[in-house]
Amino acid sequence: MDRFGHISDYPEGSTFINRTDVKSAGLHNMPVHGISRVPNIGADCIVLNGGYVDDEDNGDIVIYTGEGGRKANETKHTFNQELIRGNKDLALNKINNLPVRVIRGPQLDSEYKTKSGYRYDGLYQVN
């Protein structure tokens, strides 16, 4: 379970030029997907970067819509997501009382987005 929580040498506010740098730092293990996960245990990190128009970022509270639930090349959810892969593991964070690291990017529709690159914004509780 050492993948959960803060990563030494990268305090809150640490910035990265791109997703490759975020991955190299060990904060998020997926180069493209929004949910980084440890299968059947939980999600260790999510990236907020405008992938879904249904996401809401209110600073300390994030409504993260997960992955799936939309047709190819669309940004709005048009059908229910399945509780599989990243969605399942993110849901397991609540059951296993595991925090999730949050990374914000420049394409996010939020006042909390970055001007460029990515920023580690700390640990969030999944409810």
The first five atom37 places (N, CA, C, CB, O) and aatype in JSON, in Angstrom:
{
  "aatype": [12, 3, 1, 13, 7, 8, 9, 15, 3, 18, 14, 6, 7, 15, 16, 13, 9, 2, 1, 16, 3, 19, 11, 15, 0, 7, 10, 8, 2, 12, 14, 19, 8, 7, 9, 15, 1, 19, 14, 2, 9, 7, 0, 3, 4, 9, 19, 10, 2, 7, 7, 18, 19, 3, 3, 6, 3, 2, 7, 3, 9, 19, 9, 18, 16, 7, 6, 7, 7, 1, 11, 0, 2, 6, 16, 11, 8, 16, 13, 2, 5, 6, 10, 9, 1, 7, 2, 11, 3, 10, 0, 10, 2, 11, 9, 2, 2, 10, 14, 19, 1, 19, 9, 1, 7, 14, 5, 10, 3, 15, 6, 18, 11, 16, 11, 15, 7, 18, 1, 18, 3, 7, 10, 18, 5, 19, 2],
  "atom_mask": [
    [1, 1, 1, 1, 1],
    [1, 1, 1, 1, 1],
    [1, 1, 1, 1, 1],
    [1, 1, 1, 1, 1],
    [1, 1, 1, 0, 1],
    [1, 1, 1, 1, 1],
    [1, 1, 1, 1, 1],
    [1, 1, 1, 1, 1],
    [1, 1, 1, 1, 1],
    [1, 1, 1, 1, 1],
    [1, 1, 1, 1, 1],
    [1, 1, 1, 1, 1],
    [1, 1, 1, 0, 1],
    [1, 1, 1, 1, 1],
    [1, 1, 1, 1, 1],
    [1, 1, 1, 1, 1],
    [1, 1, 1, 1, 1],
    [1, 1, 1, 1, 1],
    [1, 1, 1, 1, 1],
    [1, 1, 1, 1, 1],
    [1, 1, 1, 1, 1],
    [1, 1, 1, 1, 1],
    [1, 1, 1, 1, 1],
    [1, 1, 1, 1, 1],
    [1, 1, 1, 1, 1],
    [1, 1, 1, 0, 1],
    [1, 1, 1, 1, 1],
    [1, 1, 1, 1, 1],
    [1, 1, 1, 1, 1],
    [1, 1, 1, 1, 1],
    [1, 1, 1, 1, 1],
    [1, 1, 1, 1, 1],
    [1, 1, 1, 1, 1],
    [1, 1, 1, 0, 1],
    [1, 1, 1, 1, 1],
    [1, 1, 1, 1, 1],
    [1, 1, 1, 1, 1],
    [1, 1, 1, 1, 1],
    [1, 1, 1, 1, 1],
    [1, 1, 1, 1, 1],
    [1, 1, 1, 1, 1],
    [1, 1, 1, 0, 1],
    [1, 1, 1, 1, 1],
    [1, 1, 1, 1, 1],
    [1, 1, 1, 1, 1],
    [1, 1, 1, 1, 1],
    [1, 1, 1, 1, 1],
    [1, 1, 1, 1, 1],
    [1, 1, 1, 1, 1],
    [1, 1, 1, 0, 1],
    [1, 1, 1, 0, 1],
    [1, 1, 1, 1, 1],
    [1, 1, 1, 1, 1],
    [1, 1, 1, 1, 1],
    [1, 1, 1, 1, 1],
    [1, 1, 1, 1, 1],
    [1, 1, 1, 1, 1],
    [1, 1, 1, 1, 1],
    [1, 1, 1, 0, 1],
    [1, 1, 1, 1, 1],
    [1, 1, 1, 1, 1],
    [1, 1, 1, 1, 1],
    [1, 1, 1, 1, 1],
    [1, 1, 1, 1, 1],
    [1, 1, 1, 1, 1],
    [1, 1, 1, 0, 1],
    [1, 1, 1, 1, 1],
    [1, 1, 1, 0, 1],
    [1, 1, 1, 0, 1],
    [1, 1, 1, 1, 1],
    [1, 1, 1, 1, 1],
    [1, 1, 1, 1, 1],
    [1, 1, 1, 1, 1],
    [1, 1, 1, 1, 1],
    [1, 1, 1, 1, 1],
    [1, 1, 1, 1, 1],
    [1, 1, 1, 1, 1],
    [1, 1, 1, 1, 1],
    [1, 1, 1, 1, 1],
    [1, 1, 1, 1, 1],
    [1, 1, 1, 1, 1],
    [1, 1, 1, 1, 1],
    [1, 1, 1, 1, 1],
    [1, 1, 1, 1, 1],
    [1, 1, 1, 1, 1],
    [1, 1, 1, 0, 1],
    [1, 1, 1, 1, 1],
    [1, 1, 1, 1, 1],
    [1, 1, 1, 1, 1],
    [1, 1, 1, 1, 1],
    [1, 1, 1, 1, 1],
    [1, 1, 1, 1, 1],
    [1, 1, 1, 1, 1],
    [1, 1, 1, 1, 1],
    [1, 1, 1, 1, 1],
    [1, 1, 1, 1, 1],
    [1, 1, 1, 1, 1],
    [1, 1, 1, 1, 1],
    [1, 1, 1, 1, 1],
    [1, 1, 1, 1, 1],
    [1, 1, 1, 1, 1],
    [1, 1, 1, 1, 1],
    [1, 1, 1, 1, 1],
    [1, 1, 1, 1, 1],
    [1, 1, 1, 0, 1],
    [1, 1, 1, 1, 1],
    [1, 1, 1, 1, 1],
    [1, 1, 1, 1, 1],
    [1, 1, 1, 1, 1],
    [1, 1, 1, 1, 1],
    [1, 1, 1, 1, 1],
    [1, 1, 1, 1, 1],
    [1, 1, 1, 1, 1],
    [1, 1, 1, 1, 1],
    [1, 1, 1, 1, 1],
    [1, 1, 1, 1, 1],
    [1, 1, 1, 0, 1],
    [1, 1, 1, 1, 1],
    [1, 1, 1, 1, 1],
    [1, 1, 1, 1, 1],
    [1, 1, 1, 1, 1],
    [1, 1, 1, 0, 1],
    [1, 1, 1, 1, 1],
    [1, 1, 1, 1, 1],
    [1, 1, 1, 1, 1],
    [1, 1, 1, 1, 1],
    [1, 1, 1, 1, 1]
  ],
  "atom_positions": [
    [[0.82, -1.2, 0.0], [0.0, 0.0, 0.0], [0.86, 1.26, 0.0], [-0.93, 0.0, 1.21], [0.36, 2.35, 0.25]],
    [[2.15, 1.12, -0.28], [3.03, 2.28, -0.26], [2.82, 3.21, -1.44], [4.44, 1.83, -0.21], [3.47, 4.25, -1.51]],
    [[1.95, 2.86, -2.38], [1.66, 3.76, -3.5], [0.65, 4.84, -3.13], [1.13, 2.95, -4.68], [0.44, 5.78, -3.9]],
    [[0.03, 4.71, -1.97], [-0.99, 5.67, -1.56], [-0.37, 6.71, -0.64], [-2.17, 4.96, -0.86], [0.56, 6.43, 0.12]],
    [[-0.9, 7.92, -0.72], [-0.39, 8.99, 0.13], [0.61, 9.85, -0.63], [0.0, 0.0, 0.0], [0.75, 9.76, -1.84]],
    [[1.3, 10.7, 0.14], [2.28, 11.6, -0.45], [3.49, 10.82, -0.95], [2.73, 12.67, 0.58], [3.8, 9.75, -0.43]],
    [[4.14, 11.35, -1.95], [5.37, 10.78, -2.48], [6.51, 11.68, -2.01], [5.34, 10.66, -4.07], [6.48, 12.89, -2.26]],
    [[7.49, 11.11, -1.34], [8.59, 11.93, -0.82], [9.25, 12.7, -1.97], [9.65, 11.04, -0.09], [9.29, 12.23, -3.11]],
    [[9.73, 13.85, -1.66], [10.36, 14.79, -2.6], [9.37, 15.57, -3.45], [11.3, 14.03, -3.5], [9.78, 16.42, -4.24]],
    [[8.07, 15.3, -3.31], [7.07, 16.03, -4.09], [5.94, 16.53, -3.18], [6.5, 15.13, -5.22], [4.88, 15.92, -3.13]],
    [[6.17, 17.63, -2.48], [5.13, 18.18, -1.6], [3.99, 18.79, -2.42], [5.73, 19.23, -0.65], [4.12, 18.99, -3.62]],
    [[2.89, 19.08, -1.76], [1.78, 19.76, -2.42], [2.32, 21.03, -3.08], [0.64, 20.1, -1.4], [3.16, 21.74, -2.51]],
    [[1.84, 21.29, -4.28], [2.28, 22.46, -5.03], [3.41, 22.16, -6.0], [0.0, 0.0, 0.0], [3.78, 23.02, -6.8]],
    [[3.96, 20.94, -5.95], [5.01, 20.57, -6.9], [4.45, 20.65, -8.31], [5.56, 19.15, -6.61], [3.32, 20.24, -8.56]],
    [[5.24, 21.19, -9.24], [4.79, 21.36, -10.62], [5.62, 20.51, -11.57], [4.86, 22.83, -11.04], [6.76, 20.15, -11.28]],
    [[5.0, 20.2, -12.7], [5.6, 19.32, -13.7], [5.28, 19.87, -15.08], [5.08, 17.86, -13.54], [4.2, 20.42, -15.29]],
    [[6.19, 19.73, -16.0], [6.01, 20.25, -17.34], [4.92, 19.49, -18.1], [7.32, 20.2, -18.11], [4.13, 20.09, -18.83]],
    [[4.89, 18.16, -17.92], [3.94, 17.35, -18.68], [3.59, 16.08, -17.91], [4.53, 17.0, -20.07], [4.11, 15.83, -16.83]],
    [[2.71, 15.27, -18.49], [2.26, 14.03, -17.85], [3.4, 13.03, -17.71], [1.11, 13.4, -18.64], [3.42, 12.24, -16.76]],
    [[4.34, 13.05, -18.63], [5.5, 12.15, -18.53], [6.29, 12.45, -17.26], [6.41, 12.3, -19.77], [6.74, 11.53, -16.58]],
    [[6.45, 13.72, -16.93], [7.16, 14.1, -15.71], [6.39, 13.69, -14.47], [7.42, 15.6, -15.69], [6.98, 13.28, -13.47]],
    [[5.05, 13.79, -14.51], [4.21, 13.36, -13.39], [4.4, 11.86, -13.17], [2.7, 13.69, -13.66], [4.53, 11.4, -12.04]],
    [[4.41, 11.11, -14.26], [4.6, 9.65, -14.18], [6.0, 9.32, -13.66], [4.38, 9.0, -15.57], [6.15, 8.45, -12.8]],
    [[7.01, 10.0, -14.16], [8.4, 9.75, -13.73], [8.59, 10.04, -12.24], [9.37, 10.6, -14.54], [9.42, 9.41, -11.59]],
    [[7.83, 10.98, -11.71], [7.91, 11.31, -10.29], [7.23, 10.26, -9.41], [7.29, 12.68, -10.03], [7.4, 10.26, -8.19]],
    [[6.46, 9.36, -10.04], [5.76, 8.32, -9.29], [4.42, 8.74, -8.73], [0.0, 0.0, 0.0], [3.86, 8.04, -7.9]],
    [[3.91, 9.87, -9.18], [2.63, 10.36, -8.67], [1.43, 9.71, -9.36], [2.55, 11.85, -8.84], [0.39, 9.51, -8.73]],
    [[1.56, 9.39, -10.64], [0.46, 8.84, -11.44], [1.07, 7.88, -12.44], [-0.37, 9.98, -12.16], [1.96, 8.27, -13.19]],
    [[0.62, 6.63, -12.46], [1.31, 5.64, -13.28], [0.78, 5.48, -14.7], [1.24, 4.33, -12.61], [1.25, 4.61, -15.44]],
    [[-0.17, 6.31, -15.1], [-0.73, 6.19, -16.45], [-0.38, 7.44, -17.26], [-2.27, 6.0, -16.39], [-0.58, 8.56, -16.78]],
    [[0.14, 7.27, -18.47], [0.52, 8.44, -19.26], [-0.65, 9.21, -19.87], [1.44, 8.01, -20.35], [-0.5, 10.37, -20.24]],
    [[-1.82, 8.58, -19.97], [-2.97, 9.23, -20.6], [-4.2, 9.2, -19.71], [-3.28, 8.58, -21.93], [-4.83, 10.24, -19.51]],
    [[-4.56, 8.07, -19.17], [-5.79, 7.92, -18.39], [-5.83, 8.86, -17.18], [-5.93, 6.47, -17.91], [-4.79, 9.24, -16.64]],
    [[-7.03, 9.23, -16.78], [-7.19, 10.12, -15.64], [-7.04, 9.43, -14.3], [0.0, 0.0, 0.0], [-6.71, 10.08, -13.31]],
    [[-7.28, 8.12, -14.26], [-7.22, 7.38, -13.0], [-6.0, 6.46, -13.0], [-8.52, 6.56, -12.77], [-5.86, 5.6, -13.87]],
    [[-5.14, 6.65, -12.02], [-4.02, 5.74, -11.78], [-4.47, 4.81, -10.67], [-2.68, 6.52, -11.39], [-5.02, 5.27, -9.66]],
    [[-4.25, 3.51, -10.84], [-4.86, 2.59, -9.89], [-3.98, 1.41, -9.54], [-6.16, 2.09, -10.44], [-3.04, 1.06, -10.26]],
    [[-4.31, 0.83, -8.42], [-3.75, -0.45, -8.0], [-4.95, -1.4, -8.07], [-3.07, -0.4, -6.54], [-5.82, -1.35, -7.2]],
    [[-5.01, -2.27, -9.09], [-6.2, -3.09, -9.31], [-6.7, -3.81, -8.06], [-5.93, -4.09, -10.39], [-5.93, -4.45, -7.34]],
    [[-7.99, -3.69, -7.84], [-8.72, -4.33, -6.75], [-8.32, -3.84, -5.36], [-8.52, -5.8, -6.82], [-8.65, -4.48, -4.36]],
    [[-7.6, -2.71, -5.29], [-7.25, -2.1, -4.0], [-7.74, -0.66, -3.94], [-5.72, -2.15, -3.77], [-8.41, -0.28, -2.99]],
    [[-7.42, 0.13, -4.96], [-7.86, 1.52, -4.97], [-7.15, 2.34, -6.04], [0.0, 0.0, 0.0], [-6.27, 1.84, -6.74]],
    [[-7.55, 3.6, -6.15], [-6.92, 4.54, -7.07], [-5.95, 5.39, -6.27], [-7.98, 5.44, -7.8], [-6.32, 5.98, -5.26]],
    [[-4.69, 5.45, -6.73], [-3.71, 6.23, -5.98], [-3.68, 7.69, -6.43], [-2.34, 5.62, -6.14], [-3.22, 8.55, -5.67]],
    [[-4.17, 7.99, -7.65], [-4.09, 9.35, -8.16], [-5.1, 9.58, -9.27], [-2.67, 9.66, -8.66], [-5.42, 8.66, -10.04]],
    [[-5.61, 10.8, -9.35], [-6.45, 11.21, -10.48], [-5.88, 12.51, -11.05], [-7.94, 11.39, -10.05], [-5.25, 13.3, -10.34]],
    [[-6.1, 12.7, -12.34], [-5.72, 13.94, -13.0], [-6.98, 14.67, -13.42], [-4.79, 13.68, -14.23], [-7.86, 14.09, -14.07]],
    [[-7.08, 15.93, -13.04], [-8.17, 16.8, -13.47], [-7.6, 17.69, -14.56], [-8.76, 17.65, -12.28], [-6.73, 18.52, -14.31]],
    [[-8.1, 17.51, -15.79], [-7.57, 18.31, -16.88], [-8.58, 18.49, -18.01], [-6.3, 17.69, -17.42], [-8.21, 18.5, -19.18]],
    [[-9.84, 18.62, -17.66], [-10.85, 18.92, -18.66], [-11.27, 17.77, -19.53], [0.0, 0.0, 0.0], [-11.87, 17.99, -20.58]],
    [[-10.98, 16.54, -19.14], [-11.35, 15.39, -19.95], [-12.85, 15.18, -20.04], [0.0, 0.0, 0.0], [-13.35, 14.68, -21.04]],
    [[-13.57, 15.57, -19.0], [-15.02, 15.41, -18.97], [-15.65, 16.73, -18.54], [-15.44, 14.26, -18.0], [-15.28, 17.3, -17.52]],
    [[-16.6, 17.21, -19.31], [-17.25, 18.47, -18.98], [-18.12, 18.34, -17.73], [-18.1, 18.95, -20.15], [-18.52, 19.34, -17.14]],
    [[-18.43, 17.11, -17.33], [-19.26, 16.9, -16.15], [-18.48, 16.97, -14.84], [-19.95, 15.56, -16.26], [-19.09, 17.03, -13.77]],
    [[-17.15, 16.97, -14.9], [-16.35, 17.12, -13.69], [-16.58, 18.51, -13.09], [-14.83, 16.89, -13.99], [-16.8, 19.48, -13.82]],
    [[-16.52, 18.59, -11.77], [-16.63, 19.88, -11.08], [-15.47, 20.01, -10.12], [-17.99, 20.01, -10.32], [-15.2, 19.1, -9.33]],
    [[-14.78, 21.14, -10.18], [-13.65, 21.39, -9.31], [-13.94, 22.62, -8.47], [-12.35, 21.57, -10.12], [-13.93, 23.75, -8.98]],
    [[-14.2, 22.4, -7.2], [-14.48, 23.49, -6.28], [-13.36, 23.65, -5.25], [-15.81, 23.25, -5.56], [-13.6, 24.05, -4.12]],
    [[-12.16, 23.34, -5.65], [-11.02, 23.47, -4.75], [-10.89, 22.27, -3.85], [0.0, 0.0, 0.0], [-10.3, 21.26, -4.23]],
    [[-11.43, 22.38, -2.64], [-11.33, 21.3, -1.67], [-12.3, 20.15, -1.95], [-11.58, 21.83, -0.29], [-12.14, 19.05, -1.42]],
    [[-13.31, 20.41, -2.77], [-14.28, 19.38, -3.12], [-14.3, 19.23, -4.64], [-15.71, 19.73, -2.58], [-14.47, 20.21, -5.37]],
    [[-14.11, 17.99, -5.1], [-14.09, 17.69, -6.52], [-15.17, 16.64, -6.81], [-12.68, 17.2, -6.97], [-15.26, 15.64, -6.1]],
    [[-15.96, 16.88, -7.82], [-16.87, 15.85, -8.31], [-16.22, 15.31, -9.57], [-18.35, 16.43, -8.59], [-16.19, 15.96, -10.61]],
    [[-15.7, 14.1, -9.44], [-14.95, 13.47, -10.52], [-15.8, 12.38, -11.11], [-13.59, 12.9, -10.01], [-16.19, 11.44, -10.41]],
    [[-16.08, 12.48, -12.39], [-17.03, 11.57, -13.02], [-16.44, 10.23, -13.41], [-17.6, 12.21, -14.23], [-17.18, 9.35, -13.85]],
    [[-15.15, 10.05, -13.25], [-14.55, 8.76, -13.52], [-14.19, 8.59, -14.97], [0.0, 0.0, 0.0], [-13.84, 9.56, -15.65]],
    [[-14.26, 7.35, -15.45], [-13.89, 7.06, -16.83], [-15.0, 6.27, -17.51], [-12.56, 6.29, -16.9], [-15.7, 5.48, -16.87]],
    [[-15.13, 6.49, -18.8], [-16.19, 5.83, -19.55], [-17.47, 6.64, -19.51], [0.0, 0.0, 0.0], [-17.48, 7.78, -19.05]],
    [[-18.56, 6.06, -20.01], [-19.85, 6.72, -19.95], [-20.11, 7.73, -21.05], [0.0, 0.0, 0.0], [-21.06, 8.51, -20.99]],
    [[-19.25, 7.73, -22.05], [-19.49, 8.65, -23.16], [-19.1, 7.99, -24.48], [-18.7, 9.96, -22.95], [-18.28, 7.08, -24.53]],
    [[-19.71, 8.47, -25.53], [-19.4, 7.96, -26.86], [-18.05, 8.5, -27.31], [-20.52, 8.35, -27.88], [-17.6, 9.54, -26.83]],
    [[-17.41, 7.8, -28.23], [-16.12, 8.23, -28.76], [-16.22, 9.65, -29.31], [-15.64, 7.26, -29.86], [-17.19, 10.01, -29.97]],
    [[-15.22, 10.44, -29.03], [-15.11, 11.83, -29.5], [-16.15, 12.77, -28.92], [-15.21, 11.86, -30.99], [-16.39, 13.84, -29.48]],
    [[-16.78, 12.41, -27.81], [-17.71, 13.3, -27.12], [-17.17, 13.59, -25.74], [-19.13, 12.68, -27.05], [-16.43, 12.78, -25.17]],
    [[-17.53, 14.73, -25.18], [-17.04, 15.1, -23.85], [-18.12, 14.99, -22.78], [-16.49, 16.5, -23.87], [-17.8, 14.99, -21.59]],
    [[-19.38, 14.91, -23.16], [-20.47, 14.82, -22.2], [-20.88, 13.36, -22.0], [-21.69, 15.66, -22.68], [-20.92, 12.57, -22.95]],
    [[-21.18, 13.02, -20.75], [-21.63, 11.66, -20.45], [-23.03, 11.45, -21.02], [-21.61, 11.39, -18.93], [-23.92, 12.28, -20.84]],
    [[-23.2, 10.33, -21.69], [-24.51, 10.04, -22.29], [-25.07, 8.7, -21.83], [-24.4, 10.05, -23.8], [-26.2, 8.36, -22.16]],
    [[-24.28, 7.93, -21.07], [-24.79, 6.67, -20.51], [-24.03, 6.37, -19.22], [-24.64, 5.5, -21.53], [-22.95, 6.91, -18.97]],
    [[-24.61, 5.51, -18.41], [-24.02, 5.19, -17.12], [-22.68, 4.48, -17.28], [-24.97, 4.32, -16.3], [-22.48, 3.67, -18.18]],
    [[-21.78, 4.82, -16.39], [-20.49, 4.16, -16.38], [-20.6, 2.83, -15.66], [-19.42, 5.06, -15.72], [-21.44, 2.64, -14.78]],
    [[-19.73, 1.92, -16.05], [-19.68, 0.63, -15.37], [-18.7, 0.72, -14.2], [-19.28, -0.5, -16.34], [-17.71, 1.46, -14.26]],
    [[-18.98, -0.03, -13.16], [-18.1, -0.06, -12.0], [-17.0, -1.1, -12.26], [-18.9, -0.39, -10.68], [-16.95, -2.15, -11.63]],
    [[-16.13, -0.75, -13.21], [-15.01, -1.61, -13.59], [-13.75, -0.75, -13.69], [-15.29, -2.35, -14.94], [-13.83, 0.47, -13.7]],
    [[-12.6, -1.39, -13.78], [-11.29, -0.74, -13.94], [-11.13, 0.44, -12.97], [-11.12, -0.27, -15.4], [-11.31, 0.29, -11.76]],
    [[-10.81, 1.61, -13.51], [-10.53, 2.77, -12.67], [-11.71, 3.19, -11.81], [0.0, 0.0, 0.0], [-11.52, 3.59, -10.67]],
    [[-12.93, 3.11, -12.35], [-14.1, 3.48, -11.56], [-14.24, 2.58, -10.34], [-15.38, 3.4, -12.42], [-14.52, 3.05, -9.23]],
    [[-14.06, 1.29, -10.54], [-14.15, 0.33, -9.43], [-13.07, 0.63, -8.39], [-14.0, -1.13, -9.95], [-13.36, 0.68, -7.19]],
    [[-11.85, 0.84, -8.85], [-10.77, 1.06, -7.9], [-10.92, 2.39, -7.17], [-9.43, 1.01, -8.61], [-10.56, 2.49, -6.0]],
    [[-11.44, 3.42, -7.84], [-11.69, 4.69, -7.16], [-12.77, 4.51, -6.1], [-12.11, 5.78, -8.17], [-12.67, 5.09, -5.01]],
    [[-13.79, 3.72, -6.39], [-14.83, 3.43, -5.39], [-14.25, 2.66, -4.2], [-15.98, 2.63, -6.04], [-14.71, 2.84, -3.07]],
    [[-13.26, 1.82, -4.46], [-12.64, 1.05, -3.37], [-11.87, 1.95, -2.39], [-11.7, 0.0, -3.94], [-11.63, 1.55, -1.25]],
    [[-11.47, 3.15, -2.83], [-10.8, 4.07, -1.91], [-11.69, 4.37, -0.7], [-10.44, 5.38, -2.63], [-11.2, 4.46, 0.43]],
    [[-12.97, 4.53, -0.93], [-13.89, 4.8, 0.18], [-13.96, 3.6, 1.11], [-15.31, 5.15, -0.36], [-13.88, 3.76, 2.33]],
    [[-14.1, 2.42, 0.57], [-14.21, 1.2, 1.38], [-12.91, 0.94, 2.15], [-14.55, -0.01, 0.49], [-12.94, 0.56, 3.32]],
    [[-11.77, 1.15, 1.48], [-10.47, 0.87, 2.09], [-9.87, 2.07, 2.81], [-9.51, 0.38, 1.05], [-8.74, 2.01, 3.29]],
    [[-10.63, 3.17, 2.88], [-10.19, 4.4, 3.54], [-8.82, 4.86, 3.05], [-10.15, 4.19, 5.06], [-7.92, 5.15, 3.84]],
    [[-8.67, 4.92, 1.72], [-7.42, 5.34, 1.1], [-7.57, 6.72, 0.48], [-6.97, 4.32, 0.05], [-8.57, 6.98, -0.19]],
    [[-6.6, 7.6, 0.68], [-6.66, 8.91, 0.02], [-6.28, 8.78, -1.45], [-5.72, 9.93, 0.73], [-5.67, 7.79, -1.86]],
    [[-6.65, 9.77, -2.24], [-6.25, 9.8, -3.64], [-5.49, 11.11, -3.88], [-7.51, 9.68, -4.61], [-5.92, 12.18, -3.45]],
    [[-4.34, 11.01, -4.57], [-3.6, 12.21, -4.94], [-4.35, 12.9, -6.08], [-2.13, 11.87, -5.35], [-4.91, 12.24, -6.95]],
    [[-4.34, 14.23, -6.06], [-5.01, 15.0, -7.11], [-3.97, 15.85, -7.85], [-6.14, 15.9, -6.52], [-3.2, 16.6, -7.24]],
    [[-3.97, 15.71, -9.17], [-3.11, 16.49, -10.06], [-4.04, 17.35, -10.91], [-2.19, 15.55, -10.96], [-5.02, 16.86, -11.47]],
    [[-3.72, 18.64, -11.02], [-4.51, 19.52, -11.88], [-3.67, 19.97, -13.07], [-5.01, 20.75, -11.09], [-2.45, 20.13, -12.97]],
    [[-4.36, 20.15, -14.21], [-3.7, 20.56, -15.44], [-4.28, 21.83, -16.03], [0.0, 0.0, 0.0], [-5.22, 22.4, -15.46]],
    [[-3.75, 22.28, -17.15], [-4.12, 23.56, -17.75], [-5.44, 23.58, -18.53], [-3.05, 24.0, -18.64], [-5.96, 24.66, -18.81]],
    [[-5.98, 22.42, -18.89], [-7.21, 22.4, -19.69], [-8.45, 22.29, -18.82], [-7.17, 21.25, -20.66], [-9.57, 22.22, -19.34]],
    [[-8.27, 22.28, -17.53], [-9.37, 22.17, -16.58], [-10.23, 23.43, -16.62], [-8.84, 21.92, -15.16], [-9.7, 24.54, -16.66]],
    [[-11.54, 23.27, -16.61], [-12.46, 24.41, -16.58], [-12.7, 24.77, -15.11], [-13.81, 24.09, -17.32], [-13.74, 24.45, -14.55]],
    [[-11.72, 25.44, -14.52], [-11.78, 25.75, -13.09], [-10.8, 26.87, -12.77], [-11.47, 24.49, -12.24], [-9.77, 27.02, -13.43]],
    [[-11.12, 27.64, -11.77], [-10.18, 28.67, -11.32], [-8.94, 28.05, -10.68], [-10.87, 29.61, -10.32], [-7.96, 28.75, -10.44]],
    [[-8.96, 26.76, -10.42], [-7.85, 26.07, -9.78], [-6.89, 25.42, -10.79], [-8.38, 25.02, -8.83], [-5.91, 24.79, -10.4]],
    [[-7.17, 25.59, -12.07], [-6.32, 24.99, -13.09], [-4.93, 25.64, -13.07], [-6.96, 25.13, -14.49], [-4.73, 26.69, -12.47]],
    [[-4.0, 24.99, -13.74], [-2.66, 25.55, -13.88], [-2.62, 26.42, -15.13], [-1.59, 24.43, -13.95], [-3.45, 26.27, -16.03]],
    [[-1.66, 27.32, -15.19], [-1.48, 28.12, -16.41], [-0.83, 27.28, -17.49], [-0.63, 29.39, -16.12], [-1.12, 27.44, -18.68]],
    [[0.04, 26.39, -17.07], [0.68, 25.44, -17.98], [1.19, 24.29, -17.13], [1.85, 26.11, -18.81], [1.37, 24.43, -15.92]],
    [[1.42, 23.16, -17.75], [1.93, 22.01, -17.01], [0.92, 21.47, -16.01], [0.0, 0.0, 0.0], [-0.28, 21.72, -16.1]],
    [[1.44, 20.71, -15.05], [0.6, 20.02, -14.07], [1.1, 20.32, -12.66], [0.6, 18.5, -14.33], [2.27, 20.62, -12.45]],
    [[0.17, 20.25, -11.69], [0.5, 20.55, -10.3], [-0.11, 19.5, -9.38], [0.01, 21.98, -9.91], [-1.27, 19.13, -9.52]],
    [[0.69, 19.03, -8.44], [0.19, 18.12, -7.41], [-0.47, 18.96, -6.33], [1.35, 17.22, -6.82], [0.19, 19.81, -5.72]],
    [[-1.76, 18.73, -6.08], [-2.52, 19.53, -5.13], [-2.91, 18.8, -3.86], [-3.74, 20.05, -5.79], [-3.8, 19.25, -3.14]],
    [[-2.27, 17.68, -3.58], [-2.48, 17.02, -2.29], [-3.38, 15.81, -2.32], [0.0, 0.0, 0.0], [-3.77, 15.3, -3.37]],
    [[-3.7, 15.37, -1.1], [-4.52, 14.17, -0.9], [-5.97, 14.55, -0.66], [-3.98, 13.33, 0.27], [-6.26, 15.5, 0.07]],
    [[-6.87, 13.8, -1.27], [-8.3, 14.0, -1.11], [-8.93, 12.71, -0.64], [-8.95, 14.47, -2.43], [-8.47, 11.62, -0.97]],
    [[-9.99, 12.85, 0.14], [-10.75, 11.71, 0.62], [-11.87, 11.42, -0.37], [-11.32, 11.97, 2.06], [-12.49, 12.35, -0.88]],
    [[-12.12, 10.16, -0.66], [-13.18, 9.76, -1.57], [-14.45, 9.5, -0.75], [-12.78, 8.51, -2.4], [-14.44, 8.69, 0.18]],
    [[-15.53, 10.18, -1.11], [-16.81, 10.01, -0.42], [-17.88, 9.51, -1.35], [-17.26, 11.31, 0.22], [-19.02, 9.31, -0.93]]
  ]
}
